[in-house]
């Protein structure tokens, strides 16, 4: 059985990691002169409070190629194959480090790095798809072809409740943050070509949530699709979005809910709500 690996920017429902045997390379969060290892030192339960207390811009610290090699050695034996699915290379240096590690460990373990072109629940969906296909006997090159089709069809859209964390992370300036707070502006963030772009700014929270739903419906339409609602410390808003999705989309394969990973939430902040969607890919396609 092949090994399926991703990184700490992945979002997936509780239980998927064990059910689909997905191995996750943890990332580190740096605030000031302190470094916190994901899952061990910092979790979604204490992260937001930690940022407010420290008042330092949270930054992601990438694992080194050596650390990634050691991770592969800890989960795979010599001669085994690993499919390593990661956050978009345009958003992070993780994929470059993975490629370097794969090259250096090639004589021991065959690692196939895959650039998801996305992150969050898209990684969770891809890892699960890879495992299900491997259980059917698919070889990794064929699995990668399927993942490429998923990547091409993905829709990823977020709305931020406020711009405080975006300011702390250095993504926008203090004046923009102050003006947006006064005007109650909620940005709409859309994944395009492997990058997260601000597509528009909406005046109210409710209108922002409406626009996220409208954008997803426009892209997915009536196709059979899998959907994920991702949130940052906003479970009630996420569940409300689930109920709205059920009414709007006639052909839903599934809807899952998961909390936004810390490396992504570090730039977006609590209250963020997003939808990750992809129309079904059939075996014969």
C-alpha positions in Angstrom: 0.0 0.0 0.0 1.4 3.4 -1.0 1.9 6.1 1.6 -0.2 9.3 1.4 1.4 12.4 2.8 0.3 16.0 3.1 1.3 19.0 5.2 -0.2 21.0 8.1 -2.1 23.4 5.8 -4.5 20.6 5.0 -8.0 20.6 6.4 -10.1 17.4 6.8 -12.9 16.2 9.1 -11.9 14.5 12.3 -11.2 10.8 11.7 -10.0 11.1 8.0 -6.4 11.0 9.0 -6.8 7.6 10.6 -9.5 6.2 8.3 -7.6 6.9 5.1 -4.1 6.5 6.6 -3.0 10.1 5.8 0.4 11.2 7.2 0.8 14.9 7.9 4.0 16.9 8.1 3.5 19.5 10.8 4.4 23.1 10.2 5.7 25.6 12.7 4.2 29.0 13.7 6.6 31.7 14.7 5.5 34.7 16.9 8.2 37.0 18.0 11.2 34.9 19.1 9.1 31.9 19.9 8.4 28.9 17.7 5.3 26.7 18.2 5.1 23.3 16.5 1.7 22.6 15.0 -0.4 19.9 16.8 2.1 19.8 19.7 2.6 23.4 21.0 -0.3 25.2 19.2 -3.8 24.1 18.2 -6.8 25.8 16.8 -8.2 26.0 20.4 -5.4 28.2 21.7 -3.9 29.8 18.6 -6.2 32.9 18.3 -5.9 33.8 21.9 -2.1 33.3 21.7 -1.9 35.8 18.8 -3.9 38.4 20.7 -1.8 38.0 23.8 1.6 38.1 21.9 0.5 40.8 19.4 3.2 39.5 17.1 2.5 38.8 13.4 2.1 35.0 13.1 4.3 33.5 10.5 4.7 30.0 9.1 8.1 28.3 9.4 8.7 25.7 6.8 10.2 22.3 7.5 13.7 21.9 6.0 14.3 19.2 3.3 16.2 17.2 5.9 13.3 17.3 8.3 11.0 16.2 5.5 13.4 13.3 4.6 13.4 12.2 8.2 9.6 12.3 8.2 9.5 10.1 5.0 11.9 7.6 6.7 9.7 7.5 9.7 6.6 6.4 7.8 8.0 4.4 4.8 10.5 1.6 4.5 13.2 1.4 1.8 11.7 0.7 -1.6 8.2 1.9 -0.7 6.4 4.6 -2.6 5.0 7.9 -1.2 2.5 10.3 -2.8 3.1 13.7 -1.2 0.3 16.2 -1.8 0.9 19.8 -0.7 -0.2 23.4 -0.5 0.1 25.4 -3.7 3.7 26.2 -4.6 2.6 29.8 -5.3 1.4 30.2 -1.7 4.2 28.5 0.2 7.8 27.2 -0.1 6.7 23.8 1.3 6.4 22.2 -2.1 9.9 23.3 -3.1 11.3 21.8 0.1 9.4 18.6 -0.6 10.8 18.3 -4.1 14.3 18.7 -2.8 13.8 16.1 -0.1 12.3 13.7 -2.7 15.3 14.1 -4.9 17.8 13.5 -2.1 16.0 10.4 -0.7 15.3 8.9 -4.2 17.7 6.0 -3.7 15.8 4.9 -0.5 12.1 5.9 -1.1 10.3 6.8 -4.2 8.5 10.1 -3.5 6.0 11.6 -5.9 5.5 15.3 -5.0 2.2 16.8 -6.1 1.3 20.5 -6.2 -2.4 20.8 -5.3 -2.6 24.3 -6.6 -4.7 25.0 -3.5 -4.8 24.1 0.2 -7.3 23.7 3.1 -10.0 21.1 2.5 -8.8 20.7 -1.1 -5.9 18.8 0.3 -8.1 16.7 2.4 -10.3 15.8 -0.6 -7.3 14.9 -2.7 -5.6 12.8 0.0 -8.8 10.8 0.5 -9.3 10.4 -3.3 -5.7 9.2 -3.6 -6.3 6.6 -0.8 -9.5 5.3 -2.3 -7.9 4.9 -5.7 -4.9 3.2 -4.3 -7.3 0.7 -2.6 -8.7 0.0 -6.1 -5.2 -0.9 -7.3 -4.4 2.4 -9.1 -0.7 3.2 -9.6 0.6 6.6 -8.4 1.0 8.1 -12.0 -2.6 7.3 -12.7 -3.7 8.7 -9.3 -1.8 11.9 -10.1 -3.7 12.3 -13.4 -6.9 12.1 -11.4 -5.7 14.7 -8.9 -4.7 17.0 -11.8 -8.4 16.9 -13.0 -9.6 17.7 -9.5 -7.1 20.6 -9.3 -8.5 22.0 -12.5 -12.1 21.9 -11.2 -11.6 23.2 -7.7 -13.5 26.2 -6.3 -12.1 27.8 -3.2 -13.7 31.0 -1.7 -13.4 32.6 1.7 -14.8 35.6 3.4 -13.0 37.3 6.3 -14.9 38.7 9.3 -12.3 41.4 9.7 -8.8 42.4 8.6 -7.1 42.3 12.0 -5.1 39.1 11.4 -4.4 40.1 7.8 -2.8 43.3 9.2 -0.8 41.4 11.8 0.5 39.0 9.1 1.6 42.0 7.0 -0.8 41.4 4.2 -2.5 44.8 4.4 -1.6 48.1 6.1 -3.0 49.6 9.3 -5.0 52.3 7.5 -6.8 49.7 5.4 -7.6 47.8 8.6 -9.0 50.8 10.4 -11.1 51.9 7.4 -12.5 48.4 6.9 -13.4 48.2 10.6 -15.2 51.5 10.4 -17.1 50.5 7.3 -17.6 46.9 8.3 -16.1 45.7 5.1 -15.8 41.9 4.6 -13.3 40.9 1.9 -14.1 38.0 -0.5 -11.0 35.9 -1.2 -10.9 33.6 -4.3 -8.3 31.0 -5.3 -7.2 31.7 -8.9 -4.2 29.9 -10.6 -2.8 28.8 -7.3 -3.0 32.2 -5.6 -5.5 33.7 -3.2 -6.8 37.0 -4.5 -9.2 39.6 -3.0 -12.0 39.6 -5.6 -14.2 42.1 -3.9 -15.1 43.9 -0.6 -18.6 43.6 0.7 -20.2 46.0 3.2 -21.9 43.5 5.6 -21.1 40.1 7.0 -24.4 38.7 5.7 -23.9 40.0 2.2 -20.4 38.5 2.2 -21.7 35.1 3.1 -24.3 35.5 0.3 -21.6 36.4 -2.2 -19.6 33.3 -1.2 -22.6 31.1 -1.9 -23.4 32.9 -5.1 -19.9 32.5 -6.4 -19.8 28.8 -5.6 -23.1 28.2 -7.3 -22.1 30.1 -10.4 -19.0 27.9 -10.7 -20.5 24.5 -9.7 -24.0 24.9 -10.9 -26.1 21.7 -10.9 -23.1 19.3 -11.3 -22.7 16.5 -8.8 -20.2 17.9 -6.3 -18.4 17.4 -3.0 -18.4 20.5 -0.8 -16.5 21.4 2.3 -17.3 24.3 4.6 -14.2 25.5 6.4 -14.2 27.9 9.3 -11.9 29.6 11.7 -13.4 29.4 15.2 -16.9 29.9 13.8 -18.7 26.6 14.0 -22.2 28.1 14.2 -21.7 30.2 11.1 -20.3 27.1 9.3 -23.3 25.0 10.2 -25.6 27.7 9.0 -23.8 27.7 5.7 -24.2 23.9 5.4 -28.0 24.3 5.7 -28.0 27.0 3.0 -25.9 24.8 0.7 -28.4 22.0 1.0 -31.1 24.3 -0.2 -29.2 25.8 -3.1 -27.4 22.7 -4.6 -29.6 20.0 -6.0 -26.8 17.5 -6.6 -24.5 17.2 -3.5 -22.4 14.2 -3.1 -21.5 15.2 0.4 -20.9 18.2 2.6 -18.2 18.1 5.2 -17.3 20.7 7.9 -13.8 21.3 9.1 -11.8 23.9 10.9 -9.3 26.0 9.0 -5.7 24.9 9.5 -3.5 27.2 11.6 -1.0 28.1 8.8 -3.9 29.5 6.7 -5.9 30.9 9.6 -2.8 32.8 10.7 -3.4 35.1 7.7 -7.2 35.2 7.7 -8.2 35.2 11.4 -11.2 34.0 13.4 -14.6 34.3 11.9 -13.4 33.3 8.4 -15.8 31.1 6.5 -15.0 29.4 3.2 -16.3 26.8 0.8 -14.2 24.3 -1.1 -16.0 22.6 -3.9 -15.2 20.3 -6.8 -17.5 18.6 -9.3 -17.3 14.8 -9.4 -14.6 13.3 -11.6 -15.6 10.0 -13.2 -13.3 7.1 -13.7 -13.6 7.1 -17.4 -12.8 10.8 -17.7 
